[in-house]
Amino acid sequence: MDEPTAAPTSMLASSHVVGRGETLSLIAQRHGVGVDRLRQANRLRGDRVRVGERLTIPAAIMAGTPE
């Protein structure tokens, strides 16, 4: 029986601590995710983030894989 293989690190959810001057859109762009997905993953209603806030960065979705 084959053992399941681990997903590549780039496919796993990670986190990001907001630094001074960072915006939600900048963080999303840096991590290659959409602002809407980032907002949804962190249950944010708007675009405001605070310095020191820890955000969950959702895993990237590969083309051809179900969401």
Biotite code that builds the C-alpha atoms (Angstrom):
import biotite.structure as struc

atoms = struc.array([
    struc.Atom([0.000, 0.000, 0.000], chain_id="A", res_id=1, res_name="MET", atom_name="CA", element="C"),
    struc.Atom([1.371, 3.419, -0.938], chain_id="A", res_id=2, res_name="ASP", atom_name="CA", element="C"),
    struc.Atom([1.857, 5.932, 1.846], chain_id="A", res_id=3, res_name="GLU", atom_name="CA", element="C"),
    struc.Atom([0.342, 9.369, 1.287], chain_id="A", res_id=4, res_name="PRO", atom_name="CA", element="C"),
    struc.Atom([2.848, 11.985, 0.243], chain_id="A", res_id=5, res_name="THR", atom_name="CA", element="C"),
    struc.Atom([3.079, 15.314, 1.995], chain_id="A", res_id=6, res_name="ALA", atom_name="CA", element="C"),
    struc.Atom([2.058, 18.414, 0.114], chain_id="A", res_id=7, res_name="ALA", atom_name="CA", element="C"),
    struc.Atom([4.911, 20.715, -0.880], chain_id="A", res_id=8, res_name="PRO", atom_name="CA", element="C"),
    struc.Atom([5.563, 23.409, 1.692], chain_id="A", res_id=9, res_name="THR", atom_name="CA", element="C"),
    struc.Atom([4.360, 26.090, -0.724], chain_id="A", res_id=10, res_name="SER", atom_name="CA", element="C"),
    struc.Atom([0.935, 24.410, -0.770], chain_id="A", res_id=11, res_name="MET", atom_name="CA", element="C"),
    struc.Atom([0.384, 24.497, 2.992], chain_id="A", res_id=12, res_name="LEU", atom_name="CA", element="C"),
    struc.Atom([-1.231, 27.341, 4.872], chain_id="A", res_id=13, res_name="ALA", atom_name="CA", element="C"),
    struc.Atom([1.241, 29.573, 6.664], chain_id="A", res_id=14, res_name="SER", atom_name="CA", element="C"),
    struc.Atom([1.104, 32.731, 8.718], chain_id="A", res_id=15, res_name="SER", atom_name="CA", element="C"),
    struc.Atom([2.368, 36.290, 8.458], chain_id="A", res_id=16, res_name="HIS", atom_name="CA", element="C"),
    struc.Atom([2.835, 38.899, 11.164], chain_id="A", res_id=17, res_name="VAL", atom_name="CA", element="C"),
    struc.Atom([1.848, 42.326, 9.884], chain_id="A", res_id=18, res_name="VAL", atom_name="CA", element="C"),
    struc.Atom([4.705, 44.817, 9.893], chain_id="A", res_id=19, res_name="GLY", atom_name="CA", element="C"),
    struc.Atom([4.661, 48.596, 9.892], chain_id="A", res_id=20, res_name="ARG", atom_name="CA", element="C"),
    struc.Atom([3.466, 50.015, 6.568], chain_id="A", res_id=21, res_name="GLY", atom_name="CA", element="C"),
    struc.Atom([2.089, 46.739, 5.255], chain_id="A", res_id=22, res_name="GLU", atom_name="CA", element="C"),
    struc.Atom([-1.350, 46.589, 3.687], chain_id="A", res_id=23, res_name="THR", atom_name="CA", element="C"),
    struc.Atom([-3.631, 43.638, 3.105], chain_id="A", res_id=24, res_name="LEU", atom_name="CA", element="C"),
    struc.Atom([-3.147, 43.925, -0.654], chain_id="A", res_id=25, res_name="SER", atom_name="CA", element="C"),
    struc.Atom([0.652, 44.020, -0.319], chain_id="A", res_id=26, res_name="LEU", atom_name="CA", element="C"),
    struc.Atom([0.631, 40.940, 1.913], chain_id="A", res_id=27, res_name="ILE", atom_name="CA", element="C"),
    struc.Atom([-1.689, 39.108, -0.499], chain_id="A", res_id=28, res_name="ALA", atom_name="CA", element="C"),
    struc.Atom([0.513, 39.979, -3.472], chain_id="A", res_id=29, res_name="GLN", atom_name="CA", element="C"),
    struc.Atom([3.695, 38.949, -1.646], chain_id="A", res_id=30, res_name="ARG", atom_name="CA", element="C"),
    struc.Atom([2.216, 35.543, -0.820], chain_id="A", res_id=31, res_name="HIS", atom_name="CA", element="C"),
    struc.Atom([0.538, 34.993, -4.195], chain_id="A", res_id=32, res_name="GLY", atom_name="CA", element="C"),
    struc.Atom([-3.051, 34.889, -2.951], chain_id="A", res_id=33, res_name="VAL", atom_name="CA", element="C"),
    struc.Atom([-6.046, 37.063, -3.685], chain_id="A", res_id=34, res_name="GLY", atom_name="CA", element="C"),
    struc.Atom([-7.111, 39.750, -1.233], chain_id="A", res_id=35, res_name="VAL", atom_name="CA", element="C"),
    struc.Atom([-10.566, 38.155, -1.014], chain_id="A", res_id=36, res_name="ASP", atom_name="CA", element="C"),
    struc.Atom([-9.093, 34.759, -0.056], chain_id="A", res_id=37, res_name="ARG", atom_name="CA", element="C"),
    struc.Atom([-6.830, 36.393, 2.520], chain_id="A", res_id=38, res_name="LEU", atom_name="CA", element="C"),
    struc.Atom([-9.754, 38.334, 3.956], chain_id="A", res_id=39, res_name="ARG", atom_name="CA", element="C"),
    struc.Atom([-11.914, 35.184, 4.081], chain_id="A", res_id=40, res_name="GLN", atom_name="CA", element="C"),
    struc.Atom([-9.192, 33.043, 5.704], chain_id="A", res_id=41, res_name="ALA", atom_name="CA", element="C"),
    struc.Atom([-8.844, 35.616, 8.493], chain_id="A", res_id=42, res_name="ASN", atom_name="CA", element="C"),
    struc.Atom([-12.518, 36.536, 8.808], chain_id="A", res_id=43, res_name="ARG", atom_name="CA", element="C"),
    struc.Atom([-11.785, 40.179, 8.032], chain_id="A", res_id=44, res_name="LEU", atom_name="CA", element="C"),
    struc.Atom([-14.613, 42.490, 7.020], chain_id="A", res_id=45, res_name="ARG", atom_name="CA", element="C"),
    struc.Atom([-12.418, 45.192, 5.537], chain_id="A", res_id=46, res_name="GLY", atom_name="CA", element="C"),
    struc.Atom([-8.874, 45.855, 4.432], chain_id="A", res_id=47, res_name="ASP", atom_name="CA", element="C"),
    struc.Atom([-7.543, 47.216, 7.717], chain_id="A", res_id=48, res_name="ARG", atom_name="CA", element="C"),
    struc.Atom([-4.797, 45.243, 9.462], chain_id="A", res_id=49, res_name="VAL", atom_name="CA", element="C"),
    struc.Atom([-2.792, 46.152, 12.547], chain_id="A", res_id=50, res_name="ARG", atom_name="CA", element="C"),
    struc.Atom([0.947, 45.961, 13.156], chain_id="A", res_id=51, res_name="VAL", atom_name="CA", element="C"),
    struc.Atom([1.707, 42.741, 15.007], chain_id="A", res_id=52, res_name="GLY", atom_name="CA", element="C"),
    struc.Atom([-1.496, 41.021, 13.872], chain_id="A", res_id=53, res_name="GLU", atom_name="CA", element="C"),
    struc.Atom([-0.917, 37.404, 12.785], chain_id="A", res_id=54, res_name="ARG", atom_name="CA", element="C"),
    struc.Atom([-2.684, 36.513, 9.547], chain_id="A", res_id=55, res_name="LEU", atom_name="CA", element="C"),
    struc.Atom([-3.254, 33.044, 8.172], chain_id="A", res_id=56, res_name="THR", atom_name="CA", element="C"),
    struc.Atom([-2.027, 32.834, 4.596], chain_id="A", res_id=57, res_name="ILE", atom_name="CA", element="C"),
    struc.Atom([-4.225, 30.321, 2.733], chain_id="A", res_id=58, res_name="PRO", atom_name="CA", element="C"),
    struc.Atom([-2.550, 27.643, 0.666], chain_id="A", res_id=59, res_name="ALA", atom_name="CA", element="C"),
    struc.Atom([-2.108, 28.398, -3.014], chain_id="A", res_id=60, res_name="ALA", atom_name="CA", element="C"),
    struc.Atom([-4.540, 26.589, -5.290], chain_id="A", res_id=61, res_name="ILE", atom_name="CA", element="C"),
    struc.Atom([-2.978, 24.675, -8.148], chain_id="A", res_id=62, res_name="MET", atom_name="CA", element="C"),
    struc.Atom([-4.713, 24.728, -11.508], chain_id="A", res_id=63, res_name="ALA", atom_name="CA", element="C"),
    struc.Atom([-6.848, 21.655, -12.003], chain_id="A", res_id=64, res_name="GLY", atom_name="CA", element="C"),
    struc.Atom([-7.320, 20.894, -8.309], chain_id="A", res_id=65, res_name="THR", atom_name="CA", element="C"),
    struc.Atom([-10.718, 21.210, -6.653], chain_id="A", res_id=66, res_name="PRO", atom_name="CA", element="C"),
    struc.Atom([-11.188, 23.942, -4.062], chain_id="A", res_id=67, res_name="GLU", atom_name="CA", element="C"),
])
